Amino acid sequence: MYKSYLKKIVSSSIVASVVLLGTTCNASSDDAKKVAKSSNSVGPAKAEVSDSVKRTYANGKKVIDGGVTYPIVNGKTGAYATNEKAHKAAVKFGKPATANEIKAWDIDVMPDGTGLPEGSGSVEDGEELYEEKCVSCHGDFGAGSGSYPKLTAGNAYEMQKTLTNQRVNGNDEGPKRTFGSYWPNASTLWWYIKTGMPHPAPMSLTDNEVYAISAYILNINEMEIDGELVEDEYVLNREKFLKIKMPNKDGFIPKIDGPKGPDNVRAFYDDVSNYGNGTRCMKNCFDGEAKVQKIKLAISDFTPPLSNEKSLPAAPKGAKTEHPGKAGYEKHCAICHGTDSMGAPVLGNKAAWTKVLKQGKDTVYSNAIHGKNGMPPKGGTSLADDKIKEIIDYMIEEAK
């Protein structure tokens, strides 16, 4: 959260964090207070805490990342069916990762320089690489293109000042959030370019190329390193990169970096006055009518005009009718049956489905409906049995 508007603007991320850290309704607020008193905001007092409060804890501390474990009640966790036998049997796949495998996966670049390799690259080389690999999405000079984000909006130090802007009292100029003005750490830039860019070919850039593109992005944001402007001839290396001071480095609260970061977040959200008016409520939270900010410069001249028509176009004459189980598969089952990494028979894999069907179709139906091994009943859905059978029929057809 940007600290200048701590109590004026509550972002969706803040709301989400509050939901994860606090209770979900008024009924549990008393229990939450008991937790705070009995556990000193570290863990729940087991004898007097309701299920709704227990769910906000993991390993004795309040969760801050959404990693909540929900209890199984009557075969379900909330609205989702689950396989209780699988939980008790401790279903496992694969093997413990080796030291070399962990090293290969550990490619993070941290603010303190951990993970940042040696290398160097110039602004001039970075501009050539940008024109070749980046401009089609991020636009000329990082100005943005289509739905892809801007990398700059001008001088980063001037743009950082706009972060206190609000569109109120006739002011239409909002915050300008780009890499230079908003990001607190430059390490994220290096890591993201290296591991995720260019979009069609991530991990294809050399370390020197990443330094060069990073240097170019610093250049178009008119940034300085250790008092020196990153101009066209500037050569960026690891030593210089670690000296980058982002304009908005200290513009966020709570402090999330370092070993005390998670506890800082917990302490911040334990005090509701940091993000609200100090009173928990779900309705009748203020007197009077809510004020709605209207769009002043609405776009209306669309070509072609906007339409509210929601019906699907008619299928072409002679087109093959879509299998009734296809939509259900894509919505509920593709996440496991679309890849062989989940241990489930993959859609279209004839050998795998031939083996499955040796049990008989009725057994396959039953396993899908009632659950087997790591698969929860009905794949964790609440679909009717006949809909599950349609999905199974579709997967069988695709394996022929």
SEVOBA-65262 format. One line per field, with one value per residue (C-alpha): residue number from 1; x, y, z. Coordinates in steps of 0.001 Angstrom, whole numbers, plus 500000, padded with zeros to 6 digits. Example, Ala and Ser with C-alpha at 12.3 -4.5 7.8 and 13.67 -1.06 7.14 Angstrom:
BEGIN
seq = 1	2 .
east = 512300	513670 .
north = 495500	498940 .
up = 507800	507140 .
//
This chain:
BEGIN
seq = 1	2	3	4	5	6	7	8	9	10	11	12	13	14	15	16	17	18	19	20	21	22	23	24	25	26	27	28	29	30	31	32	33	34	35	36	37	38	39	40	41	42	43	44	45	46	47	48	49	50	51	52	53	54	55	56	57	58	59	60	61	62	63	64	65	66	67	68	69	70	71	72	73	74	75	76	77	78	79	80	81	82	83	84	85	86	87	88	89	90	91	92	93	94	95	96	97	98	99	100	101	102	103	104	105	106	107	108	109	110	111	112	113	114	115	116	117	118	119	120	121	122	123	124	125	126	127	128	129	130	131	132	133	134	135	136	137	138	139	140	141	142	143	144	145	146	147	148	149	150	151	152	153	154	155	156	157	158	159	160	161	162	163	164	165	166	167	168	169	170	171	172	173	174	175	176	177	178	179	180	181	182	183	184	185	186	187	188	189	190	191	192	193	194	195	196	197	198	199	200	201	202	203	204	205	206	207	208	209	210	211	212	213	214	215	216	217	218	219	220	221	222	223	224	225	226	227	228	229	230	231	232	233	234	235	236	237	238	239	240	241	242	243	244	245	246	247	248	249	250	251	252	253	254	255	256	257	258	259	260	261	262	263	264	265	266	267	268	269	270	271	272	273	274	275	276	277	278	279	280	281	282	283	284	285	286	287	288	289	290	291	292	293	294	295	296	297	298	299	300	301	302	303	304	305	306	307	308	309	310	311	312	313	314	315	316	317	318	319	320	321	322	323	324	325	326	327	328	329	330	331	332	333	334	335	336	337	338	339	340	341	342	343	344	345	346	347	348	349	350	351	352	353	354	355	356	357	358	359	360	361	362	363	364	365	366	367	368	369	370	371	372	373	374	375	376	377	378	379	380	381	382	383	384	385	386	387	388	389	390	391	392	393	394	395	396	397	398	399	400 .
east = 500000	501273	501449	500269	496673	496547	493112	491605	491911	491528	492655	491245	494445	493994	490416	491571	494294	491855	489529	492407	493744	490567	487202	484690	481618	480464	479604	483280	484592	484279	486259	488914	489311	489717	492414	494309	494182	494975	497616	499225	498386	500569	498235	494697	493511	492237	489677	487648	488030	485333	486029	485823	488687	490751	490728	492715	495691	498424	501349	500318	500383	497895	498139	499031	499188	495803	497201	494268	493502	489763	488381	486479	482869	480428	482795	483215	485469	482992	481056	483612	483463	486699	488018	488546	490287	492862	493650	494150	496211	498661	498671	502106	503684	507310	510393	512229	514031	517795	520120	520895	517183	516464	519396	518054	514596	515871	516174	514808	516682	516317	516609	519872	521492	521007	520607	521848	524640	527720	527417	527099	525192	524979	521990	522806	522769	519604	517847	518654	517397	514264	513476	513949	512170	510064	508667	505796	504170	505506	505526	508096	510324	508304	505188	502873	500931	497376	496762	500480	501841	503823	507401	507744	505701	508670	511117	510685	511325	508647	506196	506689	505184	501926	501310	499617	497082	493412	490622	488546	487363	487595	491087	491253	494985	495540	498705	501199	502330	505187	508390	510336	507735	506070	508234	510089	512917	514829	515634	512132	512903	515980	514259	511103	512958	515227	512523	509455	510492	510160	506713	506932	510424	511086	514557	516021	518001	521595	522550	524374	521278	519142	521577	521426	517606	517496	519907	517689	514595	516454	517491	513967	512858	515646	516980	520265	522585	524806	524258	525066	522387	521892	522640	523055	526660	526028	527124	525225	526764	526041	527944	526092	522739	522979	523329	519978	517742	514159	512237	509379	511523	510090	506580	504976	503714	503961	507620	507607	511339	513629	513067	510520	508469	505637	505301	505226	502291	500464	500927	499768	496510	495870	495301	492147	492776	495511	493020	489567	487694	488456	485059	484339	481068	479362	476302	475073	478728	478082	475237	473676	474001	477190	478751	479406	482032	480576	482635	483061	484669	482850	483641	480440	481302	482337	482729	480994	478489	478403	475779	474031	473292	474519	473257	475834	475994	474236	476462	477489	475399	476850	479081	479820	477725	479852	479930	477708	480536	483161	482181	482078	485493	487073	485574	486080	488477	491067	493278	494164	493390	494978	498545	500424	502047	498998	499008	495554	494823	495342	492639	493389	495975	494712	497056	496182	492442	492630	494173	491510	488647	489827	488028	484753	482901	480621	483666	485134	481820	481780	485380	484678	481493	482757	486450	489601	493142	493938	490746	487940	484333	483107	486419	485461	482339	478656	477582	474833	475898	474633	476769	479859	479090	478821	482295	483672	482039	483672	487132	486629	485563	488643	490903	489580 .
north = 500000	503463	505237	508751	507571	504926	505851	507454	504715	501019	498882	495496	493860	495410	494154	490675	490709	491820	488963	486500	487905	488810	487202	487010	488266	490005	486736	485854	489242	488372	485191	487195	489456	486390	485148	488438	488474	484822	484332	487790	487855	484804	481804	480778	479813	476350	475969	479069	479835	479146	477285	480536	481991	478792	478853	482089	480384	478068	476702	478828	482185	484210	483487	486385	484580	482866	479467	478446	474806	474208	471315	468499	468438	465845	465082	468711	471698	474531	473955	471500	467735	466052	462533	461902	458571	460284	462780	459982	457897	460753	460442	461299	461645	462032	462099	464574	467223	466914	469782	470379	470434	472976	475081	475000	476114	478816	481657	484523	487804	489444	493151	492469	491064	487379	485599	488509	487172	488878	490495	493822	495568	499068	501313	501293	497486	497468	499793	497467	494446	496349	497236	493597	491799	494210	497089	495081	494775	497692	500315	502836	504043	501963	504084	501060	499357	498045	496107	495781	498001	501176	500957	504715	507903	510269	511200	508633	511135	513502	510657	509399	512646	511852	508844	511167	512304	511497	512014	514209	517814	518154	516703	514167	513493	510173	508417	507358	503906	502648	500766	503913	505680	502846	499736	499679	497360	497151	493476	492581	494153	491983	488801	489371	490112	487079	484559	485832	487918	488085	486612	483997	482851	483276	482367	482944	486097	485933	487645	490374	490975	491331	493902	495785	495873	496857	499704	500916	500890	502897	505290	505955	506557	509182	507526	507930	505382	506633	510208	509468	509799	506616	508101	506474	505368	504002	500399	498604	495734	493870	496309	499319	497526	496991	500764	501552	503537	503468	506757	504998	502634	503939	504609	501380	500117	497756	496835	493411	492921	491040	488262	490340	491129	488585	489598	493279	492487	490588	493431	495971	494164	493390	497133	497951	501666	501278	500573	501541	503518	501133	499417	496059	496012	494259	496493	499948	500982	504720	507203	508681	507694	506495	509003	507558	509138	509328	508852	512302	511449	508279	506726	506174	506385	502758	501352	498986	500034	498093	495380	493672	490610	487553	484626	482506	482705	479921	476963	476761	474390	470910	471717	468907	469056	469675	466804	467632	466776	469032	472256	470512	468972	472311	474076	471451	468705	470065	471353	467739	465749	468253	467420	464277	466072	465457	461644	461571	459966	462743	463718	462092	459613	456372	454078	455643	455459	451889	450918	452813	451247	447710	448241	448665	451856	451499	451366	454446	456257	455202	456282	459679	460184	458857	459719	457638	458236	461924	462660	464063	463006	464547	466329	468582	469846	469664	468478	465901	462297	462355	465446	463677	460715	463043	464368	460827	459908	462910	461963	458387	459586	461814	458813	456692 .
up = 500000	499167	502506	501547	501173	503812	505147	502057	499481	500270	497348	496427	497633	501058	501242	500250	502877	505540	504662	504943	508179	509971	510452	507662	509477	512610	514276	514615	515745	519437	518853	517028	520054	522272	519939	520143	523941	524546	521872	521703	517960	517288	517304	518252	521707	520745	523502	522686	518990	516410	513143	511157	513202	513210	509438	509414	511069	509809	511825	514785	513002	511029	507328	505043	501696	501448	502448	504629	505445	505745	507833	506103	507271	505887	503040	501982	502537	502154	498930	497530	497868	498885	499239	502946	502285	500100	502857	505375	502955	502279	498499	497138	493728	492712	494938	497167	495123	494937	495858	492170	491274	493990	492797	489222	490361	492718	490193	492290	492407	495793	496750	498635	495465	496215	492887	490769	488502	487191	483767	482001	479234	477777	477156	473435	473252	475351	472914	469998	471940	472987	469360	468375	471211	473270	471217	469698	473128	475178	472418	471275	474134	476614	476188	476153	473400	473568	476760	477580	480349	480032	481246	481626	481644	481759	484478	487269	490056	488755	488110	491657	492911	491084	493331	495821	493203	493637	491118	493406	493468	489713	489411	486555	486860	488597	489785	487095	488098	485950	486682	487533	489641	491533	491907	495232	494120	490826	491490	490312	486932	486348	487554	485514	482289	482761	483642	481805	478802	475902	476311	473515	474592	478342	479653	476186	477048	478278	481537	479585	477439	480578	481959	478646	478515	482200	481450	478608	480831	483473	480685	479382	482978	483289	486412	488255	489853	492654	491461	487809	485126	483079	479665	476243	476816	480314	480975	483734	485697	488922	491138	489734	489735	493496	493958	492279	494631	493402	493914	495678	497760	501036	499751	500944	504273	506016	505492	503874	503252	505589	508138	510078	506958	507542	511203	510196	507896	510632	513108	510527	509798	513451	513912	511932	512335	509709	506960	508232	510823	513657	513618	511997	510103	507204	506801	507852	508061	507691	507795	504687	501059	499416	497018	493591	491346	487851	484706	483208	479893	478907	475535	473585	469886	469384	465885	465533	468213	471478	471688	474587	472478	474400	472336	470568	466785	464927	464133	460456	458389	458542	461521	463940	467120	470216	472700	475723	478132	476544	478314	481691	481090	480147	483165	485865	484784	482346	485156	486096	482948	480590	481649	482637	485587	487798	487599	485972	482556	480017	477548	474179	475540	474025	475965	479320	478732	477378	480701	482647	480688	481494	484795	482918	482193	485235	487509	485817	486367	490025	490654	489115	491134	494478	494204	494018	495316	494800	492867	495058	494409	491146	490811	493702	491926	492828	489364	489033	488385	484786	484042	485420	483181	480173	480943	481254	477933	476311	477593	476415	472952	472697	473415	470542 .
//
